[in-house]
Amino acid sequence: EHSEFVVFDSENLTEIEKILPNKNYAIVSTRIKLINKIYISKKIIFFILKNIFKRSLKQNYLAALIRRIAPKIVITNIHDSVDFHIISKILHNEIKFIAIQSYGPYMFNTTFSEKAKKNFFIPKLFCFGEYDKIFYEKKKVNIGSYEPVGSVMSSMAHEYLKSKKIKINPNKYDICLISEPHDGTLTGDWGHVKNLYDCIGLVAEFTHRLCKKHNLKIVFPGKGFKNEKRMDRQIYFYKHYLKDYDFKISSAVKKTNVNLASYINIMQSKLVIAVFSTILREAISFEKKILFFDTTGHPDMEFPGSGIEFPKDSICILKEPSYELFEERVLKILSISNEEYFSKLGKDKSFIMVPTVDTVNIIGKRIKEIAQQNANVNVK
């Protein structure tokens, strides 16, 4: 059936659903394990056979399927998807393709191999901030246009609190420590940073030691929902590094497919500490102080990401594995005003992350405009 929109890749679907202007959309799963239905027609088979030697069977099938659905816009929040890049190249003259950034770009990602860069193609990218535009321009990949709009997830957290009429205490916690042992970290994109786990454990130990010593209130949000296996794995991981502390990793009960608990914890904290989580950049959009604490010594571990010079003396960056220096920096950050803190950041906040209160509405409005423009072109 024809749909106005196609959502490319069914991962993190809630974010995309939130910004679409109506429910007239089709979901096209692109991951083999999630494809549970195959559509066949003469035109789909003909397209696949005609292009069988040009690209993979899956890519030909997805392109043929999207062409048959004939949407005005194809949209994804997996902006480094190779399948999305290739199919955008095939169909962009017929259909608008839009990618929405939902995580940070990494210099060492396989997306930037010479072979992958030849296929890299995003006609329009809604990105976090100016940093991301500069990053991709330096990588010399093909992106038609950029629109820095901030984070959809941060914006959804704002909207959730507003819709539920929930008032928060911005000083409820002194420190929000982000749990970071991602599944597959040492076998995926971060596999070449061999001491990453020890670095993650060190920041957790230093933070808990500091909070215990100075009687500071800490919240430690985990990745995922209560009773999920990955929550159990996080607890198991941190027990190794926090064996001397009675720590608690907070988690949300799964009511929807999106977890906003971490964002709400950030909004209620004075300072957010992490090693490399994208949520550090998102915290900036909440006007929250952050500390990027990386002791790996690896050149790919930079803030806000690799490949861009950021002032090394910025108040938000600490790289020495010294508890004394960590204690001194954290206490200093907590003691100064937000105005003074951001004056010592070394970059404008919007360079890192555009304010995100209205991100959902901004993207939704722009998608509606683009769809209408495309409809007018088709009529002509």
BAROGU-747073 format. One record per residue (C-alpha): x, y, z. Coordinates in steps of 0.001 Angstrom, whole numbers, padded with zeros to 6 digits, always signed. Last residue first. Layout:
N
XYZ...
! end
This chain:
380
+003511+019863-011654+001569+017701-009188+004734+015799-008279+006563+019050-007500+003677+020222-005298+003692+016915-003377+007466+017219-002835+007050+020711-001416+004279+019411+000859+006466+016584+002144+009306+019068+002757+006996+021369+004719+005613+018507+006836+009140+017292+007515+010141+020817+008586+007211+021082+011014+007982+017710+012589+011672+018606+012834+010912+021861+014672+008224+020312+016885+010496+017492+018076+013446+019876+018544+011477+022409+020606+013261+022120+023980+016476+020981+022299+018964+023815+022513+021639+023118+019834+024348+020762+021039+028137+021070+020949+028410+024238+018868+025222+025422+020605+027070+025584+023924+029647+028044+022558+033161+026724+022857+035966+027025+025418+033831+025787+028307+035139+028409+030759+032305+030886+030093+029929+027935+030472+031073+027411+034066+030884+031115+034980+027271+031363+033798+026338+028070+035419+027591+029393+038744+030683+028042+040471+031040+025666+043437+029971+022448+041706+032549+022904+038968+035289+023557+041539+034321+020506+043567+034441+018342+040444+037816+019694+039349+039535+019324+042739+038201+015821+043271+039334+014710+039811+042761+016266+040328+043136+014429+043650+041777+011185+042190+044405+011213+039455+043917+009371+036168+044676+012565+034142+042231+013205+031297+039842+015943+032442+037610+017974+030101+034596+020150+031041+036660+023079+032365+038257+023464+028956+042048+023462+029137+042301+021100+026168+040322+023548+024014+038520+021489+021360+040125+020633+018038+037865+018483+015888+038698+014999+014573+037346+012931+017426+034183+013767+019307+032719+016300+021737+035124+015574+023360+037927+013205+022423+038559+009482+022702+039970+008698+019266+043424+009868+020369+043610+007164+023096+045004+008219+026463+042392+006018+028114+041904+008410+031051+038705+010095+029882+036585+012229+032220+034179+014425+030243+032633+016549+032982+029281+018247+032464+027382+021288+033737+023707+021333+032795+021999+023928+030602+019542+021207+029472+021126+021313+025989+024495+020660+027612+023074+017403+028995+022579+016230+025404+026314+016508+024791+027039+014371+027835+024241+012005+026719+026394+010989+023772+028318+008827+026269+032115+008993+026179+033513+008936+029700+030710+010260+031902+029880+012857+034556+026774+015076+034759+026705+017977+037254+023925+019851+039082+021351+017100+038709+017550+017084+038282+017566+017583+034502+020091+014766+034259+017784+012419+036161+014962+013328+033744+017233+012521+030817+018213+009172+032309+014550+008270+032913+013496+008958+029305+013517+005310+028215+011691+004687+024950+009682+001630+023946+006902+002440+026416+005953+001304+029923+009219-000432+030812+009948+000287+034463+012863+002688+034677+016360+002038+035973+018616+003319+038734+022008+001745+039342+022577+001500+043086+025937+001501+044849+026908+000153+048264+030590+000822+047783+033785-001159+048371+033145-003558+045480+032712-000621+043107+035012-001700+040272+034058-005381+039973+030503-004714+041145+030278-002272+038236+030270-005022+035608+027765-007264+037418+025381-004320+037863+025730-003483+034171+025126-007121+033181+021942-007241+035272+020709-004102+033498+021574-005770+030178+019390-008708+031122+016293-006532+031467+014575-006553+034871+014351-002734+035018+014836-000979+031685+017855-000025+029604+021069+001913+030147+021579+002685+033804+021144+005905+035748+023511+006513+038715+022131+009289+040926+024454+010869+043485+023908+013136+046480+027135+014482+047947+028346+013638+051453+031842+014998+050780+033776+011757+051292+031013+009437+050066+030367+011548+046971+034089+011699+046179+034605+007957+046560+031513+007255+044435+032782+009532+041674+036323+008145+041763+035039+004543+041587+032683+005263+038684+035357+007213+036798+037765+004311+037312+035330+001648+036082+034811+003477+032796+038598+003834+032404+039077+000150+033188+036502-000704+030523+038224+001517+027952+041696+000024+028386+041794-001699+024976+040500+001173+022864+040613-000793+019577+037303-002525+020294+035399+000775+020434+033510+000259+017163+032458-003249+018182+034215-006060+020046+035190-004157+023181+031918-002279+023471+029810-005347+022672+026989-004359+025004+027614-000885+026383+029368-000542+029761+028428+003147+030205+026422+003999+033338+026153+007806+033517+027007+009479+036839+024564+012254+037786+026084+014392+040514+024754+016874+043062+021243+015494+042962+017908+017225+043633+019256+020540+042355+017049+020960+039261+013976+019913+041322+011377+018754+038827+007757+019646+038256+005676+017066+036427+002685+018375+034489+002405+015020+032700+002418+016737+029291+005207+019141+030316+007410+016434+031791+006958+014303+028680+007591+017235+026338+010930+018033+027945+011951+014361+027830+010898+014192+024169+013153+017180+023446+016111+015407+024986+015352+012335+022874+015011+014376+019677+018415+015994+020209+019496+019302+018704+018305+021057+015532+021388+021635+013369+020127+021471+009754+022586+020087+007256+022335+019759+003479+023373+017394+000702+025682+015127+002665+028354+013381+000612+031356+012546+002770+034501+014630+002931+035489+013506+006456+036206+017142+007270+032703+018075+006106+031313+015326+008314+033026+016672+011426+032239+020324+010646+028523+019522+010350+028646+017448+013528+030303+020245+015496+027674+022767+014365+024981+020976+016342+022865+017863+016876+022089+017004+013249+019061+016924+010931+020702+015506+007824+019401+015914+004277+020425+014136+001048+022539+011616+002973+025028+009701+000826+027990+007547+001777+028614+005068-001061+032118+006260-001913+032777+006801+001791+032108+003107+002431+034937+002018+000139+037412+004526+001600+036501+003455+005138+034460+006119+006890+031368+004052+007693+033771+001645+009415+033688+004061+012380+037129+005373+013368+036204+009062+013370+033077+008552+015470+029789+010374+014928+027593+010986+017977+024146+009495+018467+020532+010192+017410+021088+012128+014180+018025+012339+011950+018347+011212+008340+016097+012408+005500+015494+010988+002020+013090+012699-000404+011752+010435-003183+012130+010339-006980+015569+011893-007515+016703+010398-004205+015980+006831-005342+019276+005091-006072+021560+007288-003980+019192+007129-001019+019226+003337-001394+023007+003280-001000+023118+005629+001988+020225+003922+003776+021840+000505+003318+025126+001866+004707+023323+003053+007844+025299+005954+009375+022198+008073+010039+020286+005441+011959+017487+007897+012768+015712+007175+009493+013259+008892+007126+011967+008145+003634+009756+010950+002349+007010+011382-000247+006318+007670-000193+006064+005449-003296+005298+002108-001583+006460+000459-004842+009716+002488-004859+010285+001559-001224+009928-002148-002076+012271-001956-005065+014946-000152-003024+014590-002619-000148+014821-005599-002533+017881-004241-004317+019581-003568-000973+018773-007056+000299+020021-008758-002877+023302-006842-002647+024411-004315-005255+025069-003842-008970+025062-007470-010143+021384-008129-009386+020204-004788-010752+017772-006005-013452+016920-009127-011473+015985-007110-008362+013975-004541-010348+012077-007303-012198+011262-009121-008952+009896-005916-007381+007900-005061-010536+006389-008546-010737+005385-008436-007071+006730-009880-003837+006640-008506-000300+008672-010334+002350+007561-010427+005997+009523-011122+009168+012517-008837+008588+013816-008209+012116+016699-010720+012075+017827-009437+008671+018015-005820+009783+016362-003444+007311+012800-003273+008617+010627-001025+006472+007931+000660+008530+005078+002261+006588+003650+005685+007348+000316+007514+007307+000181+008108+011060+000580+011890+010799+003081+014749+011249+005999+012398+011953+008108+013612+014881+006992+011246+017642+006879+008216+015358+010577+008702+014609+011605+008668+018276+009322+005726+019051+010906+003580+016328+014264+003228+018036+015118+000362+015633+012582-000287+012844+014937+000645+010018+013772+003107+007313+010481+004728+008323+008588+005261+005068+006279+008238+004784+003197+009184+002769+002158+005561+002422+001049+003574-000639+000000+000000+000000
! end
